[in-house]
């Protein structure tokens, strides 16, 4: 009887959550995949089945490949720089000799509590070509020739979007890495110090291998975060301009659906994005796989 009551209790707790998940996640996901094979404006009651037409159009759409190229740029720049800076801060803020650690951690983590819209507006002012802080600083130090419309120049717009994404994410991943580093027994570092290992050597030969499993998980977070998070930054800061210079697959999917009323094609772009995300996640898991180091 107790076993049955326990099962009923577990079912009562999990079924509502599963029902909500199925209603608001699984059903929309399945519907989106199905509608990728239809021509649908989003308003008509009778969508027209077109088979693979949307995917053939996608394959021949130059903007899709430009958006994918921009996605790849952000996927290379943002995760690498964010991970490097986060690891550096985590290593520094776990040093025993450092005072005021909590203050530094709070300061570095603070951008993460701000909404993406607020951060996007803030950095848009920083990049403003007339009264922006960046151009003003360049003029003050005599580098007027470097000033430009950072968000209006196709050669700099992706870098200008990448830096706010890095600034916002560093503190979050820093905290994750700090927690992982502080979980390493201190006697391991003491033994390495006795053997004459420098701080850099300890970080490279001990810290990174011992927290590698955590770093692997954050790589997947990076992939998802760049694909999803870049949408809000780009929508607020550039609206995919100039001339699709900052277009990514998420913004293009949105514009096709809500600006052009082409929901079927937008769903095809979404399916394409889903396949890329899954492929990259599996690839990253394979490339970063190594034997676990225990302590």
VEXVEX-180952 format. One line per field, with one value per residue (C-alpha): residue in three letters; y, z, x. Coordinates in Angstrom, 2 decimals. Example, Ala and Ser with C-alpha at 12.3 -4.5 7.8 and 13.67 -1.06 7.14 Angstrom:
BEGIN
aa ala ser
y -4.50 -1.06
z 7.80 7.14
x 12.30 13.67
END
This chain:
BEGIN
aa unk unk unk unk unk unk unk unk unk unk unk unk unk unk unk unk unk unk unk unk unk unk unk unk unk unk unk unk unk unk unk unk unk unk unk unk unk unk unk unk unk unk unk unk unk unk unk unk unk unk unk unk unk unk unk unk unk unk unk unk unk unk unk unk unk unk unk unk unk unk unk unk unk unk unk unk unk unk unk unk unk unk unk unk unk unk unk unk unk unk unk unk unk unk unk unk unk unk unk unk unk unk unk unk unk unk unk unk unk unk unk unk unk unk unk unk unk unk unk unk unk unk unk unk unk unk unk unk unk unk unk unk unk unk unk unk unk unk unk unk unk unk unk unk unk unk unk unk unk unk unk unk unk unk unk unk unk unk unk unk unk unk unk unk unk unk unk unk unk unk unk unk unk unk unk unk unk unk unk unk unk unk unk unk unk unk unk unk unk unk unk unk unk unk unk unk unk unk unk unk unk unk unk unk unk unk unk unk unk unk unk unk unk unk unk unk unk unk unk unk unk unk unk unk unk unk unk unk unk unk unk unk unk unk unk unk unk unk unk unk unk unk unk unk unk unk unk unk unk unk unk unk unk unk unk unk unk unk unk unk unk unk unk unk unk unk unk unk unk unk unk unk unk unk unk unk unk unk unk unk unk unk unk unk unk unk unk unk unk unk unk unk unk unk unk
y 0.00 2.38 1.64 2.42 5.62 6.74 6.13 8.07 10.94 10.98 10.91 13.73 15.85 15.11 14.86 18.57 19.55 17.04 18.29 21.89 20.82 18.92 21.80 24.69 22.97 19.66 20.65 23.99 22.24 19.52 22.07 24.17 21.16 20.24 23.81 23.98 21.92 24.34 27.75 29.63 33.33 32.80 34.02 31.79 28.79 26.55 26.33 24.86 21.83 22.52 19.64 20.58 23.90 25.98 24.04 24.42 28.15 28.22 26.46 29.14 32.11 34.17 35.90 32.55 31.80 35.32 34.86 31.48 33.05 35.70 33.00 31.12 34.31 34.89 31.20 31.45 34.84 34.98 31.53 31.63 35.11 34.57 31.30 32.73 35.83 33.86 31.33 34.13 35.92 32.62 31.73 35.17 35.31 31.94 33.00 32.92 36.08 38.22 40.44 41.76 38.72 39.13 42.71 41.72 38.81 41.07 43.68 41.13 39.31 42.48 42.72 39.30 40.57 43.25 42.44 42.03 44.95 47.27 46.11 46.56 50.11 50.94 49.72 51.43 54.71 53.65 53.07 56.18 57.87 61.44 61.44 57.85 57.18 55.06 57.67 60.41 58.46 57.86 61.58 62.44 60.31 61.58 58.64 60.50 58.39 55.34 56.81 55.42 54.39 51.09 49.68 51.11 49.68 46.12 45.51 46.28 45.59 41.95 42.83 45.62 43.10 40.44 42.64 43.30 39.58 38.81 41.58 40.21 36.55 36.66 36.99 34.08 31.61 33.02 31.98 28.48 28.10 29.51 26.91 24.16 25.40 25.76 22.15 20.99 19.90 22.40 19.70 19.04 22.58 22.38 19.25 20.92 23.99 21.78 20.17 23.65 24.15 27.80 29.28 29.18 25.56 24.60 26.27 24.58 21.12 20.85 23.31 22.99 19.15 18.89 21.21 20.02 18.26 21.56 23.39 20.86 21.61 25.36 24.92 23.61 26.57 28.86 27.37 27.73 31.17 32.57 31.29 32.50 35.53 37.14 37.67 40.22 42.09 42.37 43.24 46.15 47.40 47.03 45.31 43.02 45.94 47.39 45.58 42.25 42.74 41.53 39.20 35.83 32.90 33.82 37.39 36.23 33.67 36.39 38.84 36.22 35.32 38.66 41.17 39.21 36.97 33.90 31.57 28.38 29.57 30.92 27.47 25.96 28.36 27.35 23.65 24.42 26.28 23.39 20.88 23.10 23.56 19.82 19.04 21.57 20.34 16.74 17.81 19.82 16.86 14.62 17.04 17.88 14.28 13.09 10.80 12.27 13.27 12.36 13.67
z 0.00 0.90 -2.41 -4.31 -2.34 -3.09 -6.81 -6.74 -4.96 -7.52 -10.37 -8.81 -8.60 -12.06 -14.28 -14.07 -14.98 -17.83 -19.07 -19.10 -20.83 -23.49 -24.01 -24.17 -25.49 -27.26 -29.09 -30.43 -31.41 -33.32 -34.89 -36.07 -37.70 -39.49 -40.65 -42.23 -45.04 -45.61 -47.15 -44.35 -43.65 -39.97 -40.39 -43.02 -41.78 -44.66 -45.02 -48.32 -48.26 -50.36 -49.42 -49.49 -51.29 -48.22 -47.74 -51.41 -51.11 -47.96 -49.73 -52.45 -50.09 -49.85 -46.68 -44.90 -45.60 -44.62 -41.35 -40.78 -41.42 -38.80 -36.38 -36.85 -36.23 -32.93 -32.03 -32.44 -30.84 -27.91 -26.33 -26.70 -25.24 -22.56 -21.42 -21.41 -19.41 -17.03 -16.34 -15.76 -13.28 -11.57 -11.18 -9.78 -7.42 -5.86 -4.79 -1.01 -0.91 -2.64 -0.38 -1.17 -3.22 -2.57 -3.84 -7.08 -7.59 -7.11 -9.52 -12.23 -11.79 -11.79 -15.61 -15.52 -13.43 -16.00 -18.74 -22.26 -23.44 -20.85 -21.79 -25.49 -24.99 -22.77 -25.32 -28.14 -26.35 -25.93 -29.69 -30.73 -33.55 -32.28 -28.48 -27.69 -25.01 -27.30 -30.03 -27.41 -25.77 -29.12 -29.89 -26.46 -27.05 -30.59 -32.54 -34.46 -37.55 -35.63 -34.83 -36.80 -36.65 -34.96 -35.39 -38.88 -40.36 -41.65 -40.83 -37.12 -36.32 -35.29 -33.01 -31.53 -30.74 -29.45 -26.72 -24.86 -25.02 -23.50 -20.89 -19.77 -19.66 -18.06 -14.48 -14.78 -16.05 -13.65 -10.72 -12.18 -12.60 -9.13 -7.60 -9.53 -8.58 -4.90 -4.92 -5.65 -2.46 -1.35 -0.64 -4.39 -4.94 -1.85 -3.20 -6.58 -4.90 -2.96 -6.26 -7.62 -9.95 -10.67 -10.50 -14.28 -14.41 -11.64 -13.49 -16.78 -15.46 -12.46 -12.47 -16.09 -16.21 -12.87 -13.87 -17.49 -16.99 -15.87 -18.81 -21.22 -19.86 -20.19 -23.84 -24.55 -22.60 -24.79 -27.98 -26.83 -25.35 -28.52 -30.75 -28.44 -26.79 -29.96 -31.15 -28.46 -28.78 -32.54 -32.51 -30.10 -31.31 -35.10 -36.17 -38.30 -40.18 -41.89 -45.05 -43.18 -41.82 -38.37 -39.50 -37.73 -38.27 -35.32 -36.52 -40.08 -38.89 -36.90 -39.81 -42.20 -39.79 -38.34 -40.95 -44.15 -42.92 -44.24 -41.28 -43.24 -44.49 -41.02 -39.55 -42.17 -41.06 -37.47 -38.28 -40.05 -36.96 -34.71 -36.77 -36.67 -32.90 -32.26 -34.62 -32.97 -29.49 -30.44 -32.20 -29.20 -26.91 -29.19 -29.65 -25.94 -24.75 -22.65 -19.72 -16.47 -13.89 -10.31 -7.03
x 0.00 2.80 4.51 1.31 0.74 4.29 3.78 0.52 2.24 5.06 2.54 0.51 3.67 5.06 1.98 1.03 4.58 4.65 1.28 2.53 5.75 3.81 1.37 3.82 6.97 6.39 3.21 4.55 7.78 5.95 3.61 6.56 8.22 4.99 4.29 7.76 6.24 3.35 2.79 1.06 0.61 -0.14 -3.72 -5.31 -7.26 -6.16 -2.37 -1.22 1.07 4.17 6.44 10.12 9.58 10.46 13.69 14.63 14.01 16.11 18.99 18.99 18.49 21.69 20.47 20.20 23.85 24.88 22.97 24.63 28.03 27.28 26.11 29.37 31.37 29.57 29.91 33.67 34.29 31.85 32.42 36.23 36.65 34.01 35.55 39.08 38.11 35.88 38.63 41.14 38.87 37.98 41.65 42.50 39.53 40.33 43.82 44.20 46.31 43.68 41.56 38.09 37.11 33.39 33.48 35.19 32.82 29.81 31.15 31.95 28.64 26.50 26.03 24.41 21.48 20.64 18.17 19.51 17.39 18.95 22.45 21.70 20.44 23.42 25.96 24.08 24.82 28.46 28.72 26.79 28.77 28.21 28.09 29.07 31.68 33.87 34.31 34.76 37.60 39.27 39.12 40.55 43.65 44.16 42.78 40.08 40.72 39.52 36.11 33.20 29.58 30.33 26.83 26.44 29.63 29.38 33.06 32.62 28.98 29.43 32.35 30.24 27.50 29.91 31.42 28.12 27.36 30.77 30.43 27.07 28.12 31.57 30.32 27.90 30.50 33.10 30.89 30.49 34.25 34.94 32.62 34.40 37.88 37.00 35.86 39.43 41.25 43.88 46.46 46.76 48.01 50.22 51.89 52.40 53.93 56.34 57.36 58.17 55.18 54.42 50.94 50.57 51.71 49.28 46.44 47.32 48.20 45.89 43.00 41.89 41.99 40.19 37.35 37.19 33.85 32.33 33.90 32.37 28.91 29.45 30.44 26.93 25.53 27.63 26.20 22.61 23.24 24.79 21.99 19.21 20.81 22.12 18.54 17.69 20.99 20.70 17.01 17.57 20.95 20.85 17.62 19.84 21.43 23.29 22.18 21.84 25.37 24.28 21.52 21.45 19.13 16.89 16.34 15.74 13.20 11.45 11.37 10.01 7.23 6.14 7.28 6.63 3.81 5.63 5.30 5.90 9.27 10.11 9.46 11.77 14.50 13.75 14.10 17.39 18.58 17.51 19.49 22.57 22.29 21.93 24.81 27.11 26.19 26.98 30.18 31.35 30.67 32.73 35.63 35.91 35.62 38.54 39.18 37.93 40.52 39.62 40.95
END
